[in-house]
Amino acid sequence: MGAPIGQVTRGTTGHNRLRRSDRWLVHSSRVRTALQSCPDPLVVDLGYGAKPVTTLELAMRLRRVRAEVRVVGLEIEPGRVLAGQAAVQDGRTPGVEFALGGFELAGHRPILVRAFNVLRQYPVDAVDDAWAAMRRGIAPGGLIVDGTCDELGRLCCWVLLDATAAVSLTLACDPFAIDRPSDLAERLPKVLIHH
């Protein structure tokens, strides 16, 4: 396997920052069906950031859909990978691991990829190539979530992709965190900002 595809991003993260998208993943019939019907319930959390907390939260939440789900947190920055590995070395979080990787998914064939607050930091012309690389790596019937949120997870937008197309766009927010619906525009996935 070659070098990871991608670039190091800011790595900003925090507890429950991705709770809105996690809840959506747990309740989405399309995601639930994919997780429940696949032979290997492998999920990749791509670009989890400076701390592994959102990967650990994702694993906990997805276990409500399928108890034996495995989650691999991939980061392109080696120090972040070491921090993730240290967080699970005590064995209290089975089925969660951390590894070096990027859009090529480090050779994994997941049924679901979550790439949150990653592509937002890339030039818009890099998005298609990143989506294509992830699509090549997903398992048959696999899905990709590319999204963005604010630092506290109050304003969130994400697109669900399958192997060939964008399937849906979801906007989620704390209604007290916005003055008008257009306030969510600043959190749209990168590919939608310039259209």
C-alpha beads as a LAMMPS data file, in Angstrom:
LAMMPS data file: protein, C-alpha beads

195 atoms
194 bonds

1 atom types
1 bond types

-500.0 500.0 xlo xhi
-500.0 500.0 ylo yhi
-500.0 500.0 zlo zhi

Masses

1 110.0

Atoms # bond

1 1 1 0.000 0.000 0.000
2 1 1 1.280 3.484 -0.855
3 1 1 1.256 6.682 1.132
4 1 1 -2.069 7.976 2.440
5 1 1 -3.967 10.219 0.031
6 1 1 -4.817 13.621 1.466
7 1 1 -3.395 16.431 3.522
8 1 1 -3.220 17.213 7.212
9 1 1 -6.136 19.367 8.365
10 1 1 -6.659 21.431 11.529
11 1 1 -7.909 18.468 13.559
12 1 1 -10.400 20.453 15.637
13 1 1 -12.697 18.082 17.503
14 1 1 -14.617 17.716 20.727
15 1 1 -17.020 15.583 22.721
16 1 1 -20.429 15.207 21.059
17 1 1 -19.482 17.517 18.206
18 1 1 -20.881 15.043 15.652
19 1 1 -23.918 13.944 17.694
20 1 1 -26.453 15.228 15.148
21 1 1 -24.959 13.253 12.277
22 1 1 -24.410 10.212 14.515
23 1 1 -28.088 10.203 15.508
24 1 1 -29.048 10.527 11.863
25 1 1 -26.805 7.590 10.944
26 1 1 -28.441 5.446 13.625
27 1 1 -31.950 6.296 12.396
28 1 1 -31.428 6.476 8.613
29 1 1 -33.149 3.478 7.035
30 1 1 -30.582 3.386 4.237
31 1 1 -27.623 3.361 6.625
32 1 1 -29.295 0.873 8.980
33 1 1 -30.019 -1.495 6.090
34 1 1 -26.427 -1.261 4.843
35 1 1 -25.005 -1.992 8.302
36 1 1 -27.448 -4.783 9.114
37 1 1 -27.236 -6.610 5.794
38 1 1 -23.489 -6.535 5.064
39 1 1 -21.293 -9.518 5.926
40 1 1 -18.620 -7.289 7.523
41 1 1 -19.978 -4.258 9.437
42 1 1 -16.813 -2.189 9.045
43 1 1 -17.042 1.601 9.349
44 1 1 -14.228 4.082 8.704
45 1 1 -14.129 7.430 10.482
46 1 1 -11.864 9.361 8.139
47 1 1 -9.979 12.341 9.532
48 1 1 -11.167 12.104 13.140
49 1 1 -8.852 14.895 14.241
50 1 1 -6.524 15.656 17.119
51 1 1 -8.458 13.510 19.610
52 1 1 -10.182 10.171 18.935
53 1 1 -13.346 11.043 20.841
54 1 1 -15.721 11.284 17.857
55 1 1 -14.598 7.877 16.585
56 1 1 -15.280 6.316 19.979
57 1 1 -18.700 8.000 20.121
58 1 1 -19.533 6.794 16.607
59 1 1 -18.717 3.198 17.547
60 1 1 -20.864 3.387 20.671
61 1 1 -23.825 4.812 18.756
62 1 1 -23.602 2.446 15.777
63 1 1 -23.627 -0.556 18.107
64 1 1 -27.329 0.218 18.595
65 1 1 -27.773 -0.708 14.937
66 1 1 -25.415 -3.688 14.886
67 1 1 -23.627 -4.855 18.007
68 1 1 -20.598 -6.282 16.205
69 1 1 -19.809 -3.130 14.204
70 1 1 -16.087 -2.425 13.845
71 1 1 -14.866 1.151 13.529
72 1 1 -11.461 2.166 12.207
73 1 1 -10.396 5.756 12.741
74 1 1 -8.066 6.854 9.942
75 1 1 -5.825 9.902 10.157
76 1 1 -3.106 11.136 7.857
77 1 1 -1.087 12.645 10.721
78 1 1 0.939 9.978 12.596
79 1 1 0.772 11.712 15.999
80 1 1 -3.017 11.633 15.894
81 1 1 -2.930 7.926 15.081
82 1 1 -0.728 7.302 18.124
83 1 1 -3.176 9.239 20.322
84 1 1 -6.043 7.115 19.014
85 1 1 -4.157 3.887 19.571
86 1 1 -3.323 4.951 23.134
87 1 1 -7.014 5.606 23.812
88 1 1 -7.968 1.992 23.050
89 1 1 -4.919 0.113 24.319
90 1 1 -6.646 -0.781 27.605
91 1 1 -9.052 -3.042 25.694
92 1 1 -12.236 -1.420 27.050
93 1 1 -13.373 -0.423 23.567
94 1 1 -13.346 -3.627 21.507
95 1 1 -13.941 -3.293 17.811
96 1 1 -12.305 0.141 17.574
97 1 1 -8.854 0.711 16.126
98 1 1 -6.834 3.587 14.729
99 1 1 -4.506 3.583 11.738
100 1 1 -2.677 5.792 9.279
101 1 1 -4.729 6.455 6.169
102 1 1 -6.491 8.902 3.919
103 1 1 -9.012 8.882 1.091
104 1 1 -7.659 5.528 -0.140
105 1 1 -9.086 4.105 3.138
106 1 1 -5.805 2.316 3.927
107 1 1 -6.911 -0.804 2.079
108 1 1 -10.081 -1.241 4.143
109 1 1 -13.420 -2.056 2.439
110 1 1 -15.961 -0.388 4.753
111 1 1 -19.718 -0.404 4.370
112 1 1 -19.754 3.173 5.695
113 1 1 -17.253 6.036 5.635
114 1 1 -17.757 9.177 7.674
115 1 1 -15.558 12.099 6.572
116 1 1 -16.674 15.037 8.684
117 1 1 -14.955 18.431 8.678
118 1 1 -12.283 17.089 6.331
119 1 1 -13.047 18.128 2.745
120 1 1 -14.284 21.510 3.916
121 1 1 -10.611 22.372 4.396
122 1 1 -9.651 21.359 0.831
123 1 1 -9.965 23.319 -2.415
124 1 1 -13.298 22.647 -4.108
125 1 1 -11.547 21.117 -7.131
126 1 1 -10.116 18.365 -4.876
127 1 1 -13.530 17.069 -3.767
128 1 1 -14.351 14.961 -6.837
129 1 1 -11.026 13.110 -6.637
130 1 1 -11.457 12.499 -2.900
131 1 1 -15.005 11.196 -3.411
132 1 1 -13.771 8.952 -6.254
133 1 1 -10.967 7.523 -4.098
134 1 1 -13.376 6.747 -1.257
135 1 1 -15.927 5.247 -3.646
136 1 1 -13.277 2.899 -5.027
137 1 1 -12.621 1.680 -1.502
138 1 1 -16.096 1.072 -0.123
139 1 1 -17.669 -2.363 0.023
140 1 1 -20.547 -3.244 -2.335
141 1 1 -23.583 -1.310 -1.122
142 1 1 -21.301 1.042 0.799
143 1 1 -22.097 4.628 1.714
144 1 1 -20.090 7.779 2.404
145 1 1 -21.064 10.732 4.580
146 1 1 -19.207 13.963 3.762
147 1 1 -20.174 16.724 6.156
148 1 1 -19.292 19.850 8.034
149 1 1 -20.331 21.337 11.357
150 1 1 -19.424 24.212 13.617
151 1 1 -17.094 23.751 16.575
152 1 1 -19.906 22.763 18.969
153 1 1 -21.924 20.695 16.517
154 1 1 -24.895 23.074 16.552
155 1 1 -24.867 23.779 12.791
156 1 1 -24.372 20.715 10.577
157 1 1 -24.758 19.815 6.926
158 1 1 -23.867 16.559 5.216
159 1 1 -24.299 14.734 1.963
160 1 1 -24.806 10.970 1.719
161 1 1 -23.104 9.319 -1.252
162 1 1 -23.354 5.835 -2.658
163 1 1 -20.993 4.290 -5.205
164 1 1 -22.343 6.400 -8.061
165 1 1 -24.106 9.544 -6.867
166 1 1 -25.053 11.900 -4.085
167 1 1 -28.161 10.426 -2.468
168 1 1 -29.267 13.101 -0.001
169 1 1 -28.399 16.378 1.676
170 1 1 -29.202 16.840 5.357
171 1 1 -29.246 20.121 7.267
172 1 1 -29.391 19.901 11.060
173 1 1 -29.156 22.616 13.657
174 1 1 -30.024 23.871 17.075
175 1 1 -32.787 26.336 16.128
176 1 1 -31.588 28.725 18.828
177 1 1 -28.136 28.855 17.216
178 1 1 -29.349 30.536 14.015
179 1 1 -31.165 33.750 13.165
180 1 1 -32.379 32.545 9.763
181 1 1 -32.152 29.285 7.788
182 1 1 -29.498 30.710 5.463
183 1 1 -27.088 30.743 8.428
184 1 1 -26.552 27.046 7.686
185 1 1 -25.015 27.912 4.301
186 1 1 -21.622 28.504 5.908
187 1 1 -21.573 24.818 6.914
188 1 1 -22.526 23.309 3.566
189 1 1 -20.182 20.633 2.222
190 1 1 -17.459 22.296 0.163
191 1 1 -18.750 20.989 -3.149
192 1 1 -22.089 22.791 -2.652
193 1 1 -20.729 26.203 -1.736
194 1 1 -19.624 27.096 -5.243
195 1 1 -22.802 26.076 -7.081

Bonds

1 1 1 2
2 1 2 3
3 1 3 4
4 1 4 5
5 1 5 6
6 1 6 7
7 1 7 8
8 1 8 9
9 1 9 10
10 1 10 11
11 1 11 12
12 1 12 13
13 1 13 14
14 1 14 15
15 1 15 16
16 1 16 17
17 1 17 18
18 1 18 19
19 1 19 20
20 1 20 21
21 1 21 22
22 1 22 23
23 1 23 24
24 1 24 25
25 1 25 26
26 1 26 27
27 1 27 28
28 1 28 29
29 1 29 30
30 1 30 31
31 1 31 32
32 1 32 33
33 1 33 34
34 1 34 35
35 1 35 36
36 1 36 37
37 1 37 38
38 1 38 39
39 1 39 40
40 1 40 41
41 1 41 42
42 1 42 43
43 1 43 44
44 1 44 45
45 1 45 46
46 1 46 47
47 1 47 48
48 1 48 49
49 1 49 50
50 1 50 51
51 1 51 52
52 1 52 53
53 1 53 54
54 1 54 55
55 1 55 56
56 1 56 57
57 1 57 58
58 1 58 59
59 1 59 60
60 1 60 61
61 1 61 62
62 1 62 63
63 1 63 64
64 1 64 65
65 1 65 66
66 1 66 67
67 1 67 68
68 1 68 69
69 1 69 70
70 1 70 71
71 1 71 72
72 1 72 73
73 1 73 74
74 1 74 75
75 1 75 76
76 1 76 77
77 1 77 78
78 1 78 79
79 1 79 80
80 1 80 81
81 1 81 82
82 1 82 83
83 1 83 84
84 1 84 85
85 1 85 86
86 1 86 87
87 1 87 88
88 1 88 89
89 1 89 90
90 1 90 91
91 1 91 92
92 1 92 93
93 1 93 94
94 1 94 95
95 1 95 96
96 1 96 97
97 1 97 98
98 1 98 99
99 1 99 100
100 1 100 101
101 1 101 102
102 1 102 103
103 1 103 104
104 1 104 105
105 1 105 106
106 1 106 107
107 1 107 108
108 1 108 109
109 1 109 110
110 1 110 111
111 1 111 112
112 1 112 113
113 1 113 114
114 1 114 115
115 1 115 116
116 1 116 117
117 1 117 118
118 1 118 119
119 1 119 120
120 1 120 121
121 1 121 122
122 1 122 123
123 1 123 124
124 1 124 125
125 1 125 126
126 1 126 127
127 1 127 128
128 1 128 129
129 1 129 130
130 1 130 131
131 1 131 132
132 1 132 133
133 1 133 134
134 1 134 135
135 1 135 136
136 1 136 137
137 1 137 138
138 1 138 139
139 1 139 140
140 1 140 141
141 1 141 142
142 1 142 143
143 1 143 144
144 1 144 145
145 1 145 146
146 1 146 147
147 1 147 148
148 1 148 149
149 1 149 150
150 1 150 151
151 1 151 152
152 1 152 153
153 1 153 154
154 1 154 155
155 1 155 156
156 1 156 157
157 1 157 158
158 1 158 159
159 1 159 160
160 1 160 161
161 1 161 162
162 1 162 163
163 1 163 164
164 1 164 165
165 1 165 166
166 1 166 167
167 1 167 168
168 1 168 169
169 1 169 170
170 1 170 171
171 1 171 172
172 1 172 173
173 1 173 174
174 1 174 175
175 1 175 176
176 1 176 177
177 1 177 178
178 1 178 179
179 1 179 180
180 1 180 181
181 1 181 182
182 1 182 183
183 1 183 184
184 1 184 185
185 1 185 186
186 1 186 187
187 1 187 188
188 1 188 189
189 1 189 190
190 1 190 191
191 1 191 192
192 1 192 193
193 1 193 194
194 1 194 195
